[in-house]
Amino acid sequence: MTTAPRYILVVLAVLFAAGLMGQPAAAASHGKTKARAAAPVPPIGGANATAPAVGIDTQATHAIIVEVETGAVLLDKNADERMPPASMSKMMTAYLVFSMLKDGKAKLTDELPVSEEAWRTGGSKMFVPLGGKITVSDLLRGMIVQSGNDACVVLAQGLAGSVDAFVDLMNEKAKQIGLKDSHFSNVDGLPDPNHWMTARDLATLAIRTIKDFPEYYKIYGEMGFAYNNINQGNRNPLLYKNMGADGLKTGHTEEAGYSLTGSMVRGGRRIVIVLGGLPTMKARAEESERLADWAFREFNDYRLFAAGDKVEDAQVWLGTDARVPLTVGKDLVVTLSRKARKEMQVSVQYDSPVPAPVKKGEDLGKIVISAPDMQQQEMPLVALADVGRMDAMGRIATLAGYLVWGDRH
């Protein structure tokens, strides 16, 4: 019987010890990151930027502008400081009512009774009749369009049994939807030291309202509402300026000053703007318009890759295919200033080669986007296809080739 040469036995031992179970010896000892040369990416359209903008200020004491699709913050001024939200807190009252409607706990046609407490509520009014009954549909418009404090009380008492019980539900719901620093002590926003929100939370609430309840959000864009023979116009100044605005809410008290949470759409982009602490009604109207125009003029959305687009081909070690395409799990859109867009760079990072087997959807790396005045953004890269593992003979042949010629395929 012929004895195999010693060097063949050594090769086979190395093959089984170092490679048959997965990675080649070199790759198993340390991960190697592959970075594709960073290069400008052509615009694909859209809007998303991160990092507060530089070079613009506002007389508002608290302000934030958010790009809705991407969550990019275009302007941030004291956005995490507590502020009295005044009537903007009615957005939370409305959100809870919308939730009850969606969950079947209430209907728009339900008629709720008007108590003396509701009838006597001060501030802006819907002018509910004492002892009367009003549909939820009318009460929502009385609260949102007319900013009626009395409508808020009727809704709270009719849907939760009492104002206090409704307020407890508001605070509970606020935590559920991601409001990080808000506390409600009433349903209408009248001054109270234990009633506060932040500009960031107001923006979050606005975005959740828009996305969670599109069928009810449209009430915020109604220009006026007549009830009890009294017609009142919507107090949101942006609705009257033909600038794509369709919501949300204004507020005013002596303590809070003049404030606004607004949203508008232009060219497929939606932004939310929150301003607080402005000195006059005129300043609120002018400042909100100026900042909205600035946000649309100076920033844009850039859609880099759609979910399922091939971003890169990764080498596969001991696979039935030599490569596996990588993709993003969801559309990759960034918001950038038009100036920063020119210097945007993208790199792809993953451990190379990828050991077989590979399952479609498996997280294999990341795509990194950087640009001036933007926080670095990352998104996972996942396999776009399955890649099986070679059989034993194929692995032996591949590993032998790797050891002899350095070929990992």
Secondary structure, 3 states (H helix, E strand, C coil): CCCCCHHHHHHHHHHHHHHCCCCCHHHHHCCCEEECCCECCCCCCEECCCCCCCCCCCCCCEEEEEECCCCCEEEEECCCCEECCHHHHHHHHHHHHHHHHHCCCCCCCCEEECCHHHHHCCCCCCCCCCCCEEEHHHHHHHHHCCCCHHHHHHHHHHHHCCHHHHHHHHHHHHHHCCCCCCECCCCCCCCCCCCEEEHHHHHHHHHHHHHHCHHHHHHHHCCEEEECCEEEECCCHHHHCCCCEEEEEEEEECCCEEEEEEEEEECCEEEEEEEEEECCHHHHHHHHHHHHHHHHHHEEEEEEECCCCCCEEEEEECECCCEEEEEECCCEEEEEEHHHHCCCEEEEEEECCEECCECCCCEEEEEEEEECCEEEEEEEEEECCCECECCHHHHHHHHHHHHHHCCCC
